[in-house]
Amino acid sequence: MTEMVFGTTPVRAGDPILPRWWRTLDRWSLACVLGLFAVGLLLGLAASVPLAEKNGLPQFYYVTRQAVFGAMALAIMLVISTFSPRQVRRIGVLGFLVALLVLFALPVIGTDFGKGAVRWLRLPGGMSVQPSEFLKPCFVAICAWFMAASQEVGGPPGKSLSFGLAVVVVLLLAMQPDFGQASLVLFSWCVMYFIAGAPLYLLGGVMGLACVGGVFAYGASEHFARRINGFLAAEVDPRTQLGYATNAIQEGGFFGVGVGEGTVKWSLPDAHTDFIIAVAAEEYGLILVLIIIALYTTIVIRSLLRLQDERDPFARIAGTGLACAFGVQALINMGVAVRLLPAKGMTLPFVSYGGSSVIASGIAMGMLLALTRARPQGRLGDLLGRGRG
């Protein structure tokens, strides 16, 4: 009987699908995702009410929508988590092609909703979609496929192909402009390239090119330059989003000012999306912020630990890219709120309001749960040990 890579429960031929899925799933990561979604609804009850009142809508209009989007995201996540690595690769490739075509068409059919960046596609019924959110997990899947294929005997130049895709995607995102998503895509590619066996000097060269691109963007994009200048300013204007968020975090202290007693949600237009961590810090204090950080950290660390012995190169590379991108997106969002990073307009996965964000996070987490499931195979270390013998 073949033992699993993770844990000691054997997989038996003929096992029913659902019991086998439940035994092989990383249930701790699943629990953390559910915890993040619950925290998002809790914070949405406070953060979205002012916006609903401003727009003449029922008080809990946005919370209700988030619950619907979240239910869809969790259902999609659970379905994808039952997939094999091959099925994950297939939906990743197909999803990437669709998202890339839409991204190419955004300058013509997209809208900026008055925010200075053409990132959204308006749909009938007042709904909108941000294609770049769906592009990220699919980009990781297709690049991991190319990199894994390059390791086969006589395989294609997958690393070069993945680099070409990364350049195209980063340029498309920078043209919106969406430098935050572009940076996240480039970061995930670098992580996967490193896992696939790239020399460090090549990664250093890529990061150098990214810095040169940042300098160019600073001179060519007023949107980018304004955010960098605001970040580098000696003092924060208290009337800006960063000023409101910083003050709210300071006011919250360890235990917060009390549920519903916060004021930042009335001042910040993006309190329910990009700066929702400021609402958490003000009303619930450092305690809730640390819980949120712990939930993200648990997902990332457990995923990486489960992937370290994975023998399938696609699963190992794609899973690592998804886990690191998930954690770094959360890090960027919280880093912006405390002024450790320039403002980037990036959501907090599963916590911030937004249909595109939460559903795309569900797709990414479904892929990650599928790739970190226990499968009947020998440990990678054991295989290498037998090869040395």
N, C-alpha and C positions, 0 to 999 in steps of 0.2 A: 504494500500500500504506500502510495506516495504522499509524503508530508508536505504541508504548505510552506511557503516561504515565510509567512508571518504567523506565528502562533503554532499550536500543536494539533489542531483539529484536522483530521484527514478529510480529503474530498473523495467521495465514493461515486463510482459510475452509477448513473441512474437516479442520483439525488434530485428531488423536486427543485425547480428553479428558484422559487422564493426562499425556501429554507437555506439553500446553498448560498444565495445572494446575501442573506442576513448574516450567516456565519463568516463569510469572507469579507464583509464590509468593515471599514474603519468606523465603528460606531461612535467613538469619541469625537472624531471630526464632524460626523453628522450631527451629534448633539451640540457641538459648538456653533455650527451653522444655524441650527434652530434657535440657539440662544441669541445670536446676533440679530436674527430676524425679529425675535421678541423684543429686544432692546430697541430696534428701529421703530416698531409700532409704539412702544412706550414713549419714545422721544417725539414721534410724530404727533402724538396726542397734544403735546405742548407746542412744538415748533411750527406746525402747519395751520393752527387755528387763526393766527393773525392774518396769514395770507388768504385764507378762505373768507374771512370777514372783509378784507380789503377788496376782494373780487366779487363780493355779494353772493357768496355760496354758503351752503350749510357748514356749520363749524367743523364737522369731522369729514368733510368732503374728501380731502386729500388723504386722510388716514384710511378711509374706506377704499379708495382707489389703490393705496399701497397694499392693503390686505389682499385685494383681488390680484394685483400684480405678483405679490409674494406667494400666494397660493399657486398661481401658474408657474412661477419660478421653481418652487419646491417640487411640484409635480414633474416638471421637465427634468430637474436634477435627479430625482429618484429613478425616472425612466432611463436616463443616460447612464446612471451608475450601474445598471444591469448589463451594459454593453461590454463586449470584449474589446481589447486594444485595437483590433482590426476595424471593428464597427466605429470606434471613436475616431480612428483615422479617416474613415470614409465620410462621416458627417462633418469632420473638420475641413476636409478638402472641399466638399460641396459648399459648406457654409462660407468658406473663404472666397470662393469664386463669386458667389452671389454678393457678399458684402463688398468685395473689391469693385465689382461693376457699379454698385450703387454709389460707392465712394467716388469713383470717376465721374459719375453724373451729378454729384452734389452741387458743383458750381452753377449748373443749369437749373436743376429742379429743387435744390435745397433752400433753406431759410435760416436766418440768424436769430429770429425772435427778438431783435433789438439788442443783442449782446455782443455784436461786433465780430462774430465768428460763424461761418456757414457750416454748421455741424449737424443740422437736423433735417429730416424729411417729413413734411407735413402730410398727415393722412386724413381721410374723411372722418367726420365726427369730432373734430377738434383734437385728435390724438397726433402724436409725433414720435418719430423713431430716430435714435442717434446711431447710425450704422457702425461707427468706430467702436462702440461698445461690443457689438457682436463680432467685429473683425478680430479682436484681440485673442480670444481663446482659439479661434479657427486658424489664425496666423501661427500660433504656437504649434498646433497639430500638424500643419502642412510643412513647417520648417523642420520639426522633429522627424517627420517622414523622410524628407530629403537627407537630413544628416544621418539617420539610421541606414538609409539605402547606400550612402557613400561608404559605409563600413563593410559592405558585402564585397566579396571577390568579384571584380569586374563591374562593380556598381557605378552608378552615374556620379558626376561631380556635384553631389548633393550639397556640400557646404557652400560651394560657389553659387549654386542656384538659390539657396536660402539667403545668402547675402544680397543677391540681386533683388529678391522679394522684399527684404528688409529695407533696402534703399528706396524702392518704389513706394512702399507703405509709409515710411517716415516722411518722404517728400509730399505725398498726398495729404497727410495729416498736418504737416507744417503749412501747407497752402491754405488751410481752412480759415484762420490758423488754429491749431490745437497742439501746442508744443508739449503739453503734459502727456497726452496720449502717445505722441511721437516718442517722447523720452521713455515711456513705459514699454512700448514695442521694442525699441532699441535695447533696453535693459534685458528684456526677456530673451531676445535673440543672443545677446552676449552670454547670458547664463547657459543657454542650451549649447552654444558653440563651445563654451568651456567644458561642459560635461561630455560633449562629443569628442573631445581631445584636441582642442585648438591650442597652439602655442600662445603663451602669454604676450609675446611681443605683437602678435597680430591683434589681440584684444586691445592692447595699449594703442596700437595704430588706429583702431576703430574709435576708441574713446577720444583720441586726439582730433580725428576728423569731426567728431560730434562737437567738440569744443570750438573748432573753427566754424562749424555751422552755426553754433550759438552766437558767436561774435557777428557773423554775417546777418543773422536774424535780428540781432539787436539794432543794427544799422538800417535794415530794410523794413522792419515791421514796427509800426508805432504801438500796436497792441502789445507786442513782446517787450519793447523798450519801456513802456509805461509800468508793466508789472515788475521788471527788474529794478527800475528806479525806485519804485515804492518799497521794494524789499531792502534796497541798500540805503534808504534814507535814514539819517541818524535818529529821527523821531517819527513815531507813527501818528498820522492824523487821526484823532479820535472819532472823526466823522466818516471814516472809511470802513469797509468791511473788516479789514485786519484790525483796525482800532477798536471796533465794537467787540470783535471776537476776543482780542487780547484782554480787554477790560472784564469781559464776562468770565473768562477763565480765572482771572485774579480774584474776582468777587466770590467765586464758588468755593474756594478753599478746599478743605478736606471733605466736608460733608454737604456742601451746597447750601444755597439759600432757601431751599424748600421746594417741594413739588408745586409747580404752577406759579411760583413767585419770581421767576426769572424775567428779565426785561429785554435781553438781547434779541429774543424772537420777534419783538415789535420793531426793532431797528434794522436787523439784517434781512435783506431781501432773499438771501439764499440760506437762511437759518435751517430750513428743512432739507437742504441738499448738501452743498459744499461745506457748510460750517455747522453741521449738526452736532459735531463734537463739542462746540462751544456751548450749545444748549445743555448737553449732558454735564459738562464741567460746572456750569453756573447753577443748575437746579439740583444736581445730585452729587457734585463735588468730585474730588480726585478718586474716590472709591469706585464709582461707576466707570470712570475713564480707565482705571487699572484693570477692571473686570473685562472691559472691551478689548484692551490690549492683550490680556491673557487669552481671550478666546481666539483672536487672530494668531497669536504666537503658537498656541496649541495645534491649530490646524496646519500651519506651515511646518513646524518641527516634526509632528507625527507623520506627515506626508513624506518629508525628506527621509526620515528614518525607515519608513516602509519601502521606499524606492532604492535604498542603498544596495540591497541585495537582488534587485530586479535584473533578470537576464535578458529580457526583451529590450533591445536598445531604444526602440520607439517609445515604449512605455516609460523607460527610465528618463529619456531626454524630455519628452513632452510633459510628464508628470512634474519634473523639476521646474520646467519653465512655467507651468501653470501655478504651482505652489509659490514660487518666488514672485511672480507677477501679482498674485493675489495679496501677498504680504506687503509688497512694496507699494501697491496702490493705497492700502490702508495707511502705511507709513507716510506717504506723500500727503494724503488728505489731512492727517493729524499734524504733520510737520508744518503745513501751511497755516493752520489755525493758531499755532504757537509761534509763528514767525521764524521757524527754522529753515523754511523754504519759500521761494516766491509763489504767489498765488497762481494756481494752475487750473482751477475749475474742474477738479476731479472728485468723484463721489466716494463715499465710504461704503464698501461692498456690503450689501444686505441691510445696511442701516439707513443710508440716505434715501430720500424719496426719489422716485423716478422709475418708470416702467422699463425703459431700455436698460438701465443700470442693473436693476434687480433681476430681470430675466436673463441678461447676459451673464451675470454672476452665477445664476442657477445653472446655466449651460457649462460655464467654466468649472464650477464645483462638481457637477455631475461627471464631467470628463475626469477630473482629478480623483474622485471616489472610485470611478471605474478602473483607472490605471493603478490605483493603490490597493485594489482588492487582492486578497490572497489567492494565488493560483498554484496548482500542483507542478512544482518544478524544484530542482535542486538549487541550493544557494549558490550565488555567483562566486563567493569565496571558495566554496568546496570544489566547484568546477575548476577554478584556477589552480587550486592546490593539487588536484589530480593531474592537471597538465604539467605542473612543475615536477611531479614525481616521475 
